[in-house]
Amino acid sequence: MGYKWVPTSSFATETSSRLCFVQFCLSGGVVIGNPAETEPPTYEVEQVGRKHNGDPTYQAVLNIKGQGGRIRSLRAPPRANEDDAKDDGEEMKDCFMKHGMPGLRELQQKQRRSRIS
């Protein structure tokens, strides 16, 4: 990720010639804007594998629509039951809408530190 200065007059919402600090992605990845200006993300729960004893594991996948309609998918850690994975997905969605990508990254780290049961 990188940053650059661009004239705000290039934005439809502003007409001044001030400069605005805008985040852009150097590698061509999906650029995610302000959560208030994007449509709410969706999540789904997938069965992702099995534990050594054969029990299935589930994982929430949060899909966020970025600029240009591209979708960015973020995964929660695998869980032993579907309800826990659903709770992870709901928590991720709420966190993104309140705190944006920085808050969501922190939540993902917190979720990864919790162990699969």
C-alpha positions in Angstrom: 0.0 0.0 0.0 1.2 3.5 -0.7 -0.1 7.0 -0.5 -0.1 9.9 -3.0 -1.4 13.5 -3.2 -4.1 14.1 -5.7 -6.3 17.1 -6.5 -9.6 16.9 -4.8 -11.3 18.4 -7.8 -11.0 14.9 -9.4 -13.6 13.7 -6.8 -17.2 14.3 -7.7 -18.1 15.3 -4.1 -15.6 18.2 -4.0 -14.8 21.0 -6.4 -11.9 22.8 -4.6 -8.4 22.6 -5.9 -7.0 21.5 -2.5 -4.9 18.4 -2.4 -6.2 15.3 -0.7 -4.2 12.4 0.8 -5.5 9.2 -0.9 -4.5 5.6 -0.3 -3.7 3.5 -3.3 -2.4 0.0 -3.8 1.0 -0.4 -5.5 0.5 -4.1 -6.3 -2.9 -3.8 -8.1 -4.9 -5.2 -5.1 -8.4 -4.3 -4.1 -8.6 -0.8 -2.7 -11.1 -0.6 0.1 -12.7 2.9 0.8 -14.3 4.3 3.9 -16.9 1.9 5.3 -19.5 4.6 5.4 -19.2 5.1 1.7 -19.2 1.4 0.6 -22.0 -1.1 0.7 -22.1 -3.3 3.8 -19.9 -6.4 3.5 -21.4 -9.9 3.4 -20.2 -13.1 5.0 -20.7 -16.8 4.5 -19.7 -19.8 6.5 -17.8 -22.6 4.7 -16.8 -26.0 5.8 -13.0 -26.0 5.3 -11.8 -29.3 6.4 -11.7 -31.8 9.1 -9.8 -32.3 12.4 -7.7 -35.4 12.9 -10.6 -37.2 14.6 -12.8 -36.5 11.5 -15.0 -33.7 12.9 -15.6 -30.9 10.4 -14.3 -27.4 10.8 -16.0 -24.2 9.7 -14.7 -20.8 8.7 -16.4 -17.4 8.1 -15.4 -15.5 4.9 -16.1 -11.8 4.8 -16.6 -10.3 1.3 -16.0 -6.5 1.0 -16.7 -4.7 -2.2 -13.8 -2.4 -3.1 -13.4 0.3 -5.7 -14.3 -0.7 -9.2 -16.6 -3.5 -7.9 -13.7 -5.8 -7.0 -14.3 -8.1 -4.0 -11.8 -8.6 -1.2 -12.3 -11.8 0.8 -11.0 -12.0 4.4 -11.1 -15.2 6.4 -11.6 -15.9 10.1 -9.8 -18.8 11.7 -11.3 -22.3 11.5 -13.8 -23.2 14.2 -15.1 -26.5 15.5 -18.8 -25.6 15.0 -20.8 -23.6 12.6 -22.3 -21.3 15.2 -18.8 -20.0 16.3 -17.8 -19.4 12.7 -21.1 -17.5 12.2 -20.3 -15.4 15.3 -16.9 -14.6 13.8 -18.4 -13.5 10.6 -20.9 -11.2 12.3 -18.2 -9.8 14.5 -15.9 -9.1 11.5 -18.8 -7.4 9.6 -19.7 -5.1 12.6 -16.0 -4.3 13.2 -15.4 -3.3 9.6 -18.5 -1.0 9.6 -17.4 0.7 12.8 -13.6 0.8 12.5 -12.7 0.1 8.9 -9.8 -2.0 7.7 -7.4 -1.2 10.6 -9.9 -2.4 13.2 -10.7 -5.5 11.1 -7.0 -6.4 11.0 -6.8 -6.1 14.8 -9.8 -8.3 15.2 -8.4 -10.9 12.8 -5.2 -11.1 14.9 -7.3 -11.5 18.1 -9.4 -14.2 16.5 -6.3 -16.1 15.3 -4.9 -16.1 18.8 -8.0 -18.0 20.1 -7.6 -21.8 19.6 -9.9 -24.1 17.7 -11.8 -26.3 20.2 
